[in-house]
Amino acid sequence: MMLSKMTASILVDLVENKLAMLQIDDRNDLREVLALQRCLGELRGSVTTDGASAGEFCDIPHRGRHRKLTALMEDMNVMPTEHRQSA
């Protein structure tokens, strides 16, 4: 699916705003953040490469044993909610 540069940049802005407003309280919130970060990476890739690699997929973590929420947040460089508000 091809997106114009203007449409992709608007979508990038929307995803960035959503990420900035999210407060991580549980695993579902963290999953939403991770999904939004993947979307943001794909959108930025489609904007910078003019859609040349838009069809490539990134690795999605497999289901299995749950890791601790703090370990997942550290892996994805996501700050906890209480630190994000003061920054």
N, C-alpha and C positions, 0 to 999 in steps of 0.2 A: 504494500500500500504506500503510495507516494504522498508526501505532505509538502506543501509549499514551505519556504523558509519562514514566512510570517506566521503560519499556523504552528509550525514546530516551535518557534520562539515563544509564542503565546502559551503553548502547552508547557514548555520549560518553566516559564514564569509561574504558572498555576501550580505545578508540582513543587517548585521551590517554596511557594507561599504555604502550601499544605504541610510540607516538611517542617517549616519554621513554626507553625501553629500547633503541631501535634505534641501531646504530652504522653510520654510512655509510662503507663501504669501496669501493664500486664503483657503477656506473650502476644496477644492479638494486636496490640498497639505496635509492638516491635515487628511483627510480621508485616504490618501495613507500612512501617517505615522502610523495611528492607525491600518490599515490593516497589515502593515509590522511588527508592534510590536506584533500583535496577531500571525502572522506567526513565528516570532522569538521565542515566547513562546512555540508554538507547536513544533518547530524544536528542541529547547533545551530540551523539555520534551521527545521527541523521542530519543534523544541522551543519556540522563541520565537514562531513564528507559528501554532502549533496545526495544522500541516500544510497551511496555505493555499497556500504556494508550494513544497510538497514535490515537485511534479511538474516544476518547472523544472530545466533542466540547465545546468551551467556549461560554458564552453569547455574542451575537452580539446586539448592541444597536438597538432598534426599531426606525422606522421612526416616526416623529412627529414634534412637534414644535422645531424649530432650537434654540440651545443655542448659547450664544455668543462664539466667537472663543477663547477668552482668558480663559473662564471658561472650555471649552473642553481641552485646552492645560494644564491648571492647574490640571485637573482630571487625565490626562495621563502622567503627569510629563514631558511634552515636553517644552523645552526652546524655546523662540522666536528666530528667525534667528539672529537678531543683537546681542543677548547675547551669542549665540552659537559660533560665530566667534571669540570673544574675550576670550572665555574660553579655 
